[in-house]
Amino acid sequence: PKHPSSNLKAIFGPSSKGENGKSTNEKFNRKDFCILGNHVDDGAIITPNAEVAAREKKRFFRKYAGTDEGLLTDFCGVRVQQHSKGIDLDQQAYIEAVANEYNCLDCKPVRSPIEKPISQEDCPEEVNHEVQKKFWKICGQLMYVCTHTRPDISYAMNQLTRVAHRPHRLHLAQAHHLLRYLVTTRTHKMKFHRATQLELDGYNYMDPKNFEGYADSSYADCKTTAKSSAGHVFFLGKHQACVEAIAKMVPDVGNSSTENEYITLSRAAQSGFYIKQFIDELGIFDLPAKYKIYED
């Protein structure tokens, strides 16, 4: 795989060479940059400056046919609400559409994403293809929510996918329980607050006080394999929404809970460094990103 920095050539553009042969590319002017994101035939221009947005849209439409639909309000099923305090993201409409499909939009409220840890010991000896087909479908629908705006269900989704090879009716019931939880909490949003100039100067969300991660593991909680569940989350600033939430089974059987905690910490550190590297390579902040990881 290519180094992550190679992916940013599309953002920075081709480098120019000075008299000494070195690249003269500089960091973005934080008031005059834009990033173009696209999915199939939908595109979004991301910039903190309305004048830059207008300028870049003109350049884009001179080269490609398209329609300017104004301020972004929806992208790939994610509702985008922009206001004076920041940006909110949610998938309420998508969750309601899925709930309607399963006739549970008016279900009894559920306050937790999962009732109890899912065990592979409950898997039937032979695959029930009818149950498996239904299980795969609803898990795919819920995964779309998990990966976009609801990182709070990461652990529950990881538990469900562990039995996708041979799900039991009890596992299908757990998937429906998770859907009811999403229906109950469908108005929840990912909130990203606008920072003041002072905060941006330290964007030091980038400051160890603000760029934070949390990691933990549950020792040998899988009764079938004696492997441990582990996970971590990262936030790009105080009171900002989560930008990464991972819940997985540790591939190796640890000798102790302490060993598993260190394995989990190591995996979280790698993710944190990738986030840091990506932010640094954008070049829009004066200081390099720093982060802390908290472990119990």
GIRADA-V159798 format. One line per field, one symbol per residue. ss: DSSP state (H for helix, E for strand, L for the rest). psi: psi as a letter, one per 40 degrees, with the letter a starting at -180 (. if undefined). burial: I if it has 16 or more other C-alpha atoms within 10 Angstrom, else O. A space follows every 10 residues. Layout:
ss: ???
psi: ???
burial: ???
This chain:
ss: LLLHHHHHHH HHLLLLELLL LLELLLLLEL LELLEEEEEL LEEEEELLLH HHHHHHHHHH HHHLLLLLLL LLLEELLEEE EEELLEEEEE LHHHHHHHHH HLLLLLLLLL LLLLLLLLLH HHLLLLLLHH HHHHHHHHHH HHHHHHHHLL HHHHHHHHHH HLLLLLLLHH HHHHHHHHHH HHHHLLLLLE EEELLLHHHH HLLLLLLLLL LEEEEEEELL LLLLLLLLEE EEEEELLLLL LEEEEEEEEL LLLLLLHHHH HHHHHHHHHH HHHHHHHHHH HHLLLLLLLL LEEELL
psi: iiidddeedd ddiiiihade eiiehiiihe egiihhhihb ehihhhiehd dddddddddd eddiiihhea hhehhfehhh hhadeahhhi fddddddddd deffdfihih eididihhhe dehidihhdd dddddddddd ddddddedeg eeeddddddd ededdgiidd dddddddddd ddddfeeiih hhiiiidddd deffeehddd hiihiiihhf ehddeeiiii iiiiieihei ihehhhhihh dihieidddd dddddddddd dddddddddd ddfeidiiii iihhi.
burial: OOOOOOOOOO OIOOOOOOOO OOOOOOOOOO OOIIOOOOOO OOOIIOIOOO OIIOOIOOOO OOOOOOOOOO OOOOOOIIII IOOOOOOIII IIOIIIOIIO OOOOIOOOOI OIIIOOOIII OOIOOOOOOO IIOOIIOIIO OIIOIIOIII IOIIIIIIII IOIIOIIIIO IIOIIIIIII IIIIIIOIII IIIOOOOOOI OIIIIIIOOI IIIIIIIIII IIOOOOIIII IIIIIIIOOI IIIIIIIIII OOOIOOOOOI IOIIIOIIIO IIOOIIIOOI OOIIIOOIII IIIOOO
